[in-house]
Amino acid sequence: MTMAETTGVKAKRLSDAEYADNFSDIHPLLTAHEALVEADRCYFCYDAPCMTACPTSIDIPMFIRKIQAGNPVGSAKTIFEQNILGGMCARVCPTETLCEEACVRETAEGKPVKIGQLQRYATDTYMSRELPHPFKRAAATGKKVAVVGAGPAGLSCAHRLAMHGHDVVIYEARPKPGGLNEYGIASYKATNNFAQREIEWLMQIGGIELKLGQRLGTDISVESLAESHDAVFIGIGLSSAYTLNIPGSDLPGVEAAIDFIARLRQAEDKSTLPVGQDVVVIGGGMTAVDAAVQSKLLGARTVSLVYRRSREQMPASRYEQELAAAHGVHLVFNAKPVRISGANAVESVEFEYTRQDGANLVGTGETVEIPANQVLAAIGQWMEAEVGELELDGTTLARTPENRSPMPYPNVWVGGDCAHGGEDLTVVAVEDGKIAAENIHKTLMA
Amino acid sequence: MADLSTNFLGIKSPNPFWLASAPPTDKAYNVERAFEAGWGGVVWKTLGEAGPPVVNVNGPRYGAIWGPDRRLLGLNNIELITDRDLEINLREITEVKKRWPDRAMIVSIMVPCEEQSWKAILPRVEDTGADGIELNFGCPHGMSERGMGAAVGQVPEYIRMVAEWCKQYSKLPVIVKLTPNITDIRYPARAAKAGGADAVSLINTISSIVSVDLDNFAPMPTIDGKGSHGGYCGPAVKPIALNMVAEIARDPETRGLPISGIGGVSTWRDAAEFIALGCGTVQVCTAAMTYGFKIVQEMAQGLSDWMDEKGYATIADFQSRAVPNVTDWQYLNLNYVTKAKIDQDLCIKCGRCHIACEDTSHQAITSTVDGVRYFEVMEDECVGCNLCVNVCPIDDCITMVRMTDGADPRTGKPIDPDYANWTTHPNNPMARQAAE
């Protein structure tokens, strides 16, 4: 039973069955048969392009060959060696712009090996069996490292440090660990509480203490952590969303897409979540797509995803764009918001069309008004945090190639989205944490 | 439209595709379905002597190896000859032959190596109206332990002796089915000919263990914890079969002896290759057991289409055409120089050619050029081995190109247009000196 005609921002637009269906796993786990058929397609390339394209350099041909050879557990170990959050990355990586785009079968047939799904097959197989944690801690070094932020960068860093025998304390501001994995990914990409299950599994390495509700600036400080620990890793992400700076952006019904997504992820019962009859999402990244698609899945009648530049320039991949379109999201390109209107709450958003004039994006003067009773802004995030005297590069933390903070504390490393050049990708954050951990280890043991 | 009909030892069939003696030809029901699907003939599953029939195991009878996507490449079986009563088989053969007079009906026989046994069964088979008999001297499992099958096929004197009995006690054409489980296939073939056999068919299955169950440490298929070697067949054995067929086809002592080719025939192309090496018909089993009888339609139509394309009106037009080109290594032209060439438009940059050459051959293929992933043959290192062609996943992406002039950049030697082989090569201590 659909009740999508209900106006305004309302919950319970769909039947229980529709909610369950809409928020089920978008790519269910491959069966053993499917995995074998797919694994057989891998050519085991030399110096494989997929491996080069993977930010964590997972030996993809090797893990696929292990699946093919009937050794999914060994396959998972190959993945975890490079990427301890291989299970989450298998779910959320935009593989179509990473490993799968580089796959030679994409060149050959326009149909890459389903690397992401095979990775999930291997890692889920490992984690679903009652197997010991794949890594053992080295002998205790007596060194103590603080990790700030329990997102992908921090977790990856902590795990690698613990493996090398260091004692790690993770300080996390939110009530749950996981960062974007827990709060920032579309629900259908990480169903069944996967983020928390993965973290519990990761913690089996031992030697990691997790302290929740510890916010930089209020409960802890970079300076004091740097003094009380042998090393500090900062991986706090970009916690705050940029807000629309146009008339009407303070009207009820306008909010940051990341808050909408976080609420959705935390809701046990999706039917309790209010969603607009007509939703407008402003932005062009994966957050925008996640917010738009999930608005539709919550029962919105119309969802428009409006991006100020062209389709080609959209940060969300073509696959993500098609996913949105397939869910009935209306994609609008080359339109920038100029005004949000409404009596007591948002009723419409006015956009001005744009065109590229050399390096500049200019308005054409032509406008369009899109009705909306919910507006989700996904126009980027910034690091709103008390980072003491840590050197900045623009609005993010400066870093060396080893992910070390250049100044002024000698024992601070940084990584993930809060670090300069962050790519807003889980897998890149994991790699940052790993590089930092290896460098911390080298430095502490020197 | 090409004429696919064959006349093998006077036995006519509408096409050269016969079903080999095996489970698919064990009873009238299967054989009729085969004929309906278009098979040109069958070799009825091997009959034993009168009396209580053999018994088969009631556990698994097959094992296999697979290629990608579980494509069946090799099949191994431990099934024996027919386990049905002789009288029932003879009656069904008679009935089926009567209903399908235009199809070849060959009856496979395996009885003890005693004259009386053969003398007893041959008239019974002849009475069915069958077109010919095939002597099963090839079965490598079970029956061989009882002195039959491959146990006979491995002793040329026995082959000759039994063939002689069959010619003596039957008017039917005699085909001797050879076992590949010997060192030199020419000896049993010569023995068959010496015994008066009209033809040979080969290969029977190869003694094999296809796999070992690593939980129970027993060969597969496993029957109550134990396994026995079986007979191996399917696409994997085709190269072995082709070689053995060619050996017989070009042996001066057996040249011209009709051959029915068996061993991994799965497509029209396989059949054409067997025929080009001298076979008059081909026999098929594994392909039918994998895909069902309909597969013959692809085979017959494919062969016909290819013959039309090439302008061959009849099977005889291309039969044995490859035999003169099978030679000994020592006669290969050592002045023939080829270099691999990679078509960059087709290359998908998997790098398999590079790593195969780099790790296991002659370090003649680049992996990068000017810092970019690029696979190119270095002609000054390439020995022309063809490994890269074989590991490349793309058809025709890498080809071997003959050098016809200039010098071989690897050896610096000018390309010699004349033929020269090892027998006269200066490095050959056995080289024959030219007459003064």
HADDOCK unambig.tbl for C-alpha pairs under 7 A between the chains (distance, minus, plus):
assign (segid A and resid 37 and name CA) (segid B and resid 69 and name CA) 5.12 0.50 0.50
assign (segid A and resid 40 and name CA) (segid B and resid 68 and name CA) 5.22 0.50 0.50
assign (segid A and resid 40 and name CA) (segid B and resid 69 and name CA) 6.07 0.50 0.50
assign (segid A and resid 45 and name CA) (segid B and resid 350 and name CA) 4.71 0.50 0.50
assign (segid A and resid 45 and name CA) (segid B and resid 351 and name CA) 5.69 0.50 0.50
assign (segid A and resid 45 and name CA) (segid B and resid 352 and name CA) 5.85 0.50 0.50
assign (segid A and resid 46 and name CA) (segid B and resid 350 and name CA) 6.26 0.50 0.50
assign (segid A and resid 46 and name CA) (segid B and resid 351 and name CA) 4.81 0.50 0.50
assign (segid A and resid 46 and name CA) (segid B and resid 352 and name CA) 5.73 0.50 0.50
assign (segid A and resid 46 and name CA) (segid B and resid 355 and name CA) 6.18 0.50 0.50
assign (segid A and resid 104 and name CA) (segid B and resid 348 and name CA) 5.54 0.50 0.50
assign (segid A and resid 104 and name CA) (segid B and resid 349 and name CA) 6.53 0.50 0.50
assign (segid A and resid 104 and name CA) (segid B and resid 350 and name CA) 5.98 0.50 0.50
assign (segid A and resid 107 and name CA) (segid B and resid 348 and name CA) 5.84 0.50 0.50
assign (segid A and resid 108 and name CA) (segid B and resid 348 and name CA) 5.92 0.50 0.50
